Amino acid sequence: MSLEETTAGYPRTITLSSGTSIELRMITGADRNAILEFARSLPEEDLLFLRVDLTEPQNVDEWIRRIESGQSAAIAAYEGERLVGYAKLHRETARWTRRLGELRVNVSPHLRGKGLGRILTSHIFDIGQAMGLRKLTAHMIADQHGAQAAFRRLGFVPEALLADYVEDGNGKPRDLVIMSHDIDGLTEFVGTPLRA
Ligand SMILES: CC(C)(COP(=O)(O)OP(=O)(O)OC[C@H]1O[C@@H](n2cnc3c(N)ncnc32)[C@H](O)[C@@H]1OP(=O)(O)O)[C@@H](O)C(=O)NCCC(=O)NCCS
């Protein structure tokens, strides 16, 4: 399916196993304030590990600019009018890495462990496939053990550990873990496949 056909399937409503109704929408400039509000509601611990500080309006504007230019694509999850999570794919443009996408998933703490991360990831995989991507990577701080466990369950495998590679929100050097998942599901994994 083409990217246009795939994204035309949104917005759409899904129901979590808890019964919570969630609307999935492709992110556009209209979501700017909801993203800011979401980031500002995150606990200190999460803000420390955000790759880009989305509590700053100019960073959200740059984030949206990349989506509007086609370099990134993102799906937002709304509970009513409140943004409660997103999955974002950033496409590399260099020739070597043009089939690679970097995935970020972020779910509001009150909804974690209820299947929303899995749903968002599954939907962004379809977008990645429509973008012609072959492999997705997820970058996280080595101390984010819960996130690594969740990504393993989603079928991602650890690829690399880079010592003191990144700096957290407090300026402290941190080890970076890179995990990956082949879009076509060729990677061996230990968790439940995204499309069981
Ligand atoms: C990582 C994150 C996106 C997962 O989202 P979520 O909605 O809680 O995930 P789900 O409920 O869909 O769970 C997906 C799978 O991971 C497992 N899982 C989720 N959190 C886990 C944890 N802390 N420890 C172990 N396993 C976990 C679930 O059991 C599930 O596996 P299963 O379906 O095979 O039972 C969420 O915890 C988050 O937003 N964390 C902060 C941001 C972050 O670190 N993002 C990662 C970097 S991109």
The ligand as an SDF file (V2000), in Angstrom:
LIG
                    3D

 48 50  0  0  0  0  0  0  0  0999 V2000
    8.2650    1.6160   26.4510 C   0  0  0  0  0  0  0  0  0  0  0  0
    6.7900    2.0280   26.3700 C   0  0  0  0  0  0  0  0  0  0  0  0
    6.5530    2.8140   25.0920 C   0  0  0  0  0  0  0  0  0  0  0  0
    5.9060    0.7680   26.3380 C   0  0  0  0  0  0  0  0  0  0  0  0
    4.5410    1.1500   26.1710 O   0  0  0  0  0  0  0  0  0  0  0  0
    3.3480    0.3660   26.9020 P   0  0  0  0  0  0  0  0  0  0  0  0
    2.0570    0.9100   26.4400 O   0  0  0  0  0  0  0  0  0  0  0  0
    3.5770    0.3710   28.3650 O   0  0  0  0  0  0  0  0  0  0  0  0
    3.6030   -1.1070   26.3120 O   0  0  0  0  0  0  0  0  0  0  0  0
    2.5520   -2.2820   26.1800 P   0  0  0  0  0  0  0  0  0  0  0  0
    1.5780   -2.2570   27.3320 O   0  0  0  0  0  0  0  0  0  0  0  0
    1.9770   -2.2800   24.8190 O   0  0  0  0  0  0  0  0  0  0  0  0
    3.5060   -3.5170   26.3480 O   0  0  0  0  0  0  0  0  0  0  0  0
    4.2250   -4.0900   25.2490 C   0  0  0  0  0  0  0  0  0  0  0  0
    4.9070   -5.3480   25.7460 C   0  0  0  0  0  0  0  0  0  0  0  0
    5.9880   -4.9960   26.6200 O   0  0  0  0  0  0  0  0  0  0  0  0
    5.7960   -5.5400   27.9090 C   0  0  0  0  0  0  0  0  0  0  0  0
    6.1910   -4.4950   28.8710 N   0  0  0  0  0  0  0  0  0  0  0  0
    5.7170   -3.2290   28.9400 C   0  0  0  0  0  0  0  0  0  0  0  0
    6.3450   -2.5510   29.9130 N   0  0  0  0  0  0  0  0  0  0  0  0
    7.2260   -3.4290   30.4760 C   0  0  0  0  0  0  0  0  0  0  0  0
    8.1610   -3.3260   31.5410 C   0  0  0  0  0  0  0  0  0  0  0  0
    8.3090   -2.1920   32.2400 N   0  0  0  0  0  0  0  0  0  0  0  0
    8.8930   -4.4190   31.8370 N   0  0  0  0  0  0  0  0  0  0  0  0
    8.7400   -5.5940   31.1540 C   0  0  0  0  0  0  0  0  0  0  0  0
    7.8800   -5.7360   30.1120 N   0  0  0  0  0  0  0  0  0  0  0  0
    7.1330   -4.6670   29.7940 C   0  0  0  0  0  0  0  0  0  0  0  0
    4.3140   -5.8550   28.0090 C   0  0  0  0  0  0  0  0  0  0  0  0
    4.0770   -6.9260   28.8980 O   0  0  0  0  0  0  0  0  0  0  0  0
    3.9840   -6.2200   26.5800 C   0  0  0  0  0  0  0  0  0  0  0  0
    4.3560   -7.5400   26.2680 O   0  0  0  0  0  0  0  0  0  0  0  0
    3.2450   -8.6440   25.8500 P   0  0  0  0  0  0  0  0  0  0  0  0
    2.2390   -7.9250   24.9890 O   0  0  0  0  0  0  0  0  0  0  0  0
    4.0100   -9.6590   25.1100 O   0  0  0  0  0  0  0  0  0  0  0  0
    2.6650   -9.0760   27.1570 O   0  0  0  0  0  0  0  0  0  0  0  0
    6.3740    2.8730   27.6190 C   0  0  0  0  0  0  0  0  0  0  0  0
    6.7550    2.1910   28.7860 O   0  0  0  0  0  0  0  0  0  0  0  0
    6.9810    4.2610   27.6310 C   0  0  0  0  0  0  0  0  0  0  0  0
    6.3950    5.1830   27.0840 O   0  0  0  0  0  0  0  0  0  0  0  0
    8.1590    4.4350   28.2620 N   0  0  0  0  0  0  0  0  0  0  0  0
    8.8130    5.7430   28.3360 C   0  0  0  0  0  0  0  0  0  0  0  0
    9.3790    6.1520   26.9970 C   0  0  0  0  0  0  0  0  0  0  0  0
   10.4560    5.2020   26.5200 C   0  0  0  0  0  0  0  0  0  0  0  0
   11.3390    4.8050   27.2700 O   0  0  0  0  0  0  0  0  0  0  0  0
   10.4010    4.8450   25.2330 N   0  0  0  0  0  0  0  0  0  0  0  0
   11.3690    3.9240   24.6690 C   0  0  0  0  0  0  0  0  0  0  0  0
   12.3830    4.6160   23.8380 C   0  0  0  0  0  0  0  0  0  0  0  0
   11.8240    4.8220   22.1890 S   0  0  0  0  0  0  0  0  0  0  0  0
  1  2  1  0
  2  3  1  0
  2  4  1  0
  2 36  1  0
  4  5  1  0
  5  6  1  0
  6  7  2  0
  6  8  1  0
  6  9  1  0
  9 10  1  0
 10 11  2  0
 10 12  1  0
 10 13  1  0
 13 14  1  0
 14 15  1  0
 15 16  1  0
 15 30  1  0
 16 17  1  0
 17 18  1  0
 17 28  1  0
 18 19  1  0
 18 27  1  0
 19 20  2  0
 20 21  1  0
 21 22  1  0
 21 27  2  0
 22 23  1  0
 22 24  2  0
 24 25  1  0
 25 26  2  0
 26 27  1  0
 28 29  1  0
 28 30  1  0
 30 31  1  0
 31 32  1  0
 32 33  2  0
 32 34  1  0
 32 35  1  0
 36 37  1  0
 36 38  1  0
 38 39  2  0
 38 40  1  0
 40 41  1  0
 41 42  1  0
 42 43  1  0
 43 44  2  0
 43 45  1  0
 45 46  1  0
 46 47  1  0
 47 48  1  0
M  END
$$$$
